[in-house]
Amino acid sequence: MKKLVLAVLVTGVVAFVALRRSGDDTVVTTETQSKMVLDRIWIDHIPRNERDVFQLFVAITEQPFGIFQATSQWKGSYELFQYTTDGDGLRLVYGQTGDKETVKATARECSDKGMDLCLELDGASRGVKRYYSMEDWVIEGSVDSLDHVRARVLAKLNLPAAE
């Protein structure tokens, strides 16, 4: 399980670095109604084994971008997006295709599937409709390098750093 989460995080971090190097300086001008949605790791379920594909959603505020990812320990695919916020909505722009959509994001406390938080995304053409997170799966502070992101995420998930 730890290798699986590490592989997913490495993929997400590589995607972050690629987007950061693209030079786009998009700025978020409004705040989302629920601060629980942003800067948090969201998954659709805990993988049952190394081949179990699960969905991941993350939206980072510092460089307003995010990722939808379907992955197992062995295989995965992802799509990055940039976003702005509008109340409880996220206006997404997918970098590869230029597709745009508005997604209503509703996060709440829950105790489903052994998780602390639930997220419903209404209007998203990627990912799944419902995601789950734990209270401490927050990505905090400035994100300025690949190693910095990796260290913060590994610390939040209580995983050892790769040697």
C-alpha positions as CSV (number, residue, x, y, z in Angstrom):
1,M,0.0,0.0,0.0
2,K,2.8,2.4,0.9
3,K,4.5,1.8,-2.5
4,L,1.2,2.4,-4.3
5,V,0.6,5.7,-2.6
6,L,4.3,6.7,-3.1
7,A,3.9,5.9,-6.9
8,V,0.8,8.0,-7.1
9,L,2.4,10.9,-5.3
10,V,5.5,10.8,-7.5
11,T,3.3,10.9,-10.6
12,G,1.4,13.9,-9.2
13,V,4.6,15.7,-8.2
14,V,6.1,15.2,-11.7
15,A,2.9,16.6,-13.2
16,F,3.1,19.6,-10.8
17,V,6.7,20.3,-11.9
18,A,5.8,20.1,-15.6
19,L,2.9,22.5,-15.1
20,R,4.9,24.9,-13.0
21,R,7.6,25.1,-15.7
22,S,5.0,25.9,-18.3
23,G,5.2,29.6,-17.1
24,D,1.5,30.2,-16.8
25,D,0.8,32.8,-14.0
26,T,-3.0,32.2,-13.6
27,V,-4.3,33.8,-10.4
28,V,-7.2,32.7,-8.3
29,T,-9.4,35.8,-7.7
30,T,-12.1,34.4,-5.5
31,E,-12.2,31.8,-2.7
32,T,-14.0,28.6,-2.8
33,Q,-17.0,28.3,-0.3
34,S,-15.5,25.2,1.2
35,K,-11.8,25.4,2.0
36,M,-11.8,21.7,2.6
37,V,-11.8,21.0,-1.2
38,L,-8.4,22.6,-2.0
39,D,-4.9,21.6,-0.9
40,R,-6.1,18.1,0.1
41,I,-5.6,14.6,-1.3
42,W,-8.9,13.0,-2.4
43,I,-9.4,9.4,-3.4
44,D,-12.5,7.3,-4.3
45,H,-11.4,4.3,-2.2
46,I,-8.5,2.7,-0.5
47,P,-6.9,0.3,-3.0
48,R,-7.5,-3.4,-2.1
49,N,-4.4,-4.7,-3.8
50,E,-1.6,-3.5,-6.1
51,R,-3.7,-3.8,-9.2
52,D,-6.8,-2.1,-7.9
53,V,-7.3,1.1,-9.9
54,F,-8.5,4.1,-7.8
55,Q,-9.3,7.7,-8.6
56,L,-7.3,10.6,-7.2
57,F,-8.3,14.3,-7.2
58,V,-6.1,17.2,-6.0
59,A,-6.4,21.0,-6.5
60,I,-3.5,23.1,-5.3
61,T,-4.1,26.8,-4.5
62,E,-0.6,28.2,-4.8
63,Q,-0.3,27.6,-8.6
64,P,-4.0,27.1,-9.1
65,F,-3.8,23.7,-10.8
66,G,-5.1,20.2,-10.2
67,I,-5.1,16.7,-11.3
68,F,-7.6,13.9,-12.0
69,Q,-5.8,10.6,-11.9
70,A,-6.8,6.9,-12.3
71,T,-4.0,4.7,-11.1
72,S,-2.8,1.4,-9.5
73,Q,0.7,0.6,-8.4
74,W,1.4,-0.6,-11.9
75,K,-0.4,1.6,-14.3
76,G,-2.0,5.0,-14.3
77,S,-3.3,7.9,-16.4
78,Y,-3.9,11.6,-15.4
79,E,-5.1,14.9,-16.7
80,L,-4.0,18.2,-15.4
81,F,-6.1,21.3,-15.2
82,Q,-5.8,25.0,-14.2
83,Y,-8.7,26.5,-12.3
84,T,-10.3,29.6,-10.8
85,T,-12.8,29.5,-8.0
86,D,-16.3,31.0,-7.8
87,G,-18.2,30.4,-4.6
88,D,-18.5,26.6,-4.3
89,G,-17.6,26.2,-8.0
90,L,-14.4,25.5,-9.8
91,R,-13.9,26.7,-13.4
92,L,-11.6,24.1,-14.9
93,V,-9.4,24.5,-18.0
94,Y,-7.7,21.3,-19.2
95,G,-4.3,22.1,-20.6
96,Q,-4.0,19.4,-23.2
97,T,-7.4,20.0,-25.0
98,G,-8.4,23.5,-23.9
99,D,-11.7,22.0,-22.7
100,K,-13.5,24.2,-20.1
101,E,-16.1,23.3,-17.5
102,T,-17.6,24.5,-14.3
103,V,-17.7,22.0,-11.4
104,K,-19.7,22.4,-8.2
105,A,-17.5,21.0,-5.3
106,T,-19.3,20.1,-2.1
107,A,-17.1,18.9,0.8
108,R,-18.4,17.8,4.2
109,E,-17.5,15.8,7.2
110,C,-18.5,12.1,7.0
111,S,-17.6,8.7,8.2
112,D,-18.0,6.8,4.9
113,K,-15.5,4.0,3.9
114,G,-13.4,4.7,7.0
115,M,-12.7,8.3,5.9
116,D,-13.3,11.7,7.7
117,L,-14.4,13.8,4.7
118,C,-16.5,13.4,1.6
119,L,-16.3,15.4,-1.6
120,E,-18.9,15.5,-4.4
121,L,-18.0,16.9,-7.8
122,D,-21.0,17.8,-9.9
123,G,-20.4,18.6,-13.5
124,A,-16.9,17.2,-13.9
125,S,-16.3,15.2,-17.1
126,R,-13.2,13.6,-15.6
127,G,-12.8,11.5,-12.5
128,V,-15.7,10.2,-10.4
129,K,-18.5,12.0,-8.7
130,R,-17.5,11.2,-5.0
131,Y,-14.1,11.3,-3.3
132,Y,-13.0,10.7,0.3
133,S,-10.2,12.1,2.4
134,M,-8.7,12.1,5.9
135,E,-8.5,15.1,8.2
136,D,-4.7,15.2,8.0
137,W,-4.4,14.7,4.2
138,V,-3.8,18.4,3.7
139,I,-1.0,19.8,1.5
140,E,0.1,22.9,3.5
141,G,2.4,25.9,2.9
142,S,4.4,27.0,0.0
143,V,5.1,24.5,-2.8
144,D,8.4,25.5,-4.4
145,S,10.1,22.3,-5.6
146,L,9.6,18.7,-6.3
147,D,11.4,17.5,-3.2
148,H,9.5,20.0,-1.1
149,V,6.1,18.7,-2.3
150,R,7.2,15.0,-1.9
151,A,8.4,15.6,1.6
152,R,5.2,17.3,2.7
153,V,2.9,14.7,1.1
154,L,4.9,11.8,2.5
155,A,4.8,13.4,6.0
156,K,1.0,13.8,5.8
157,L,0.5,10.2,4.8
158,N,3.0,8.9,7.3
159,L,5.1,7.2,4.6
160,P,8.9,6.9,4.6
161,A,10.8,8.8,1.9
162,A,12.3,6.7,-0.9
163,E,16.0,6.1,-0.7
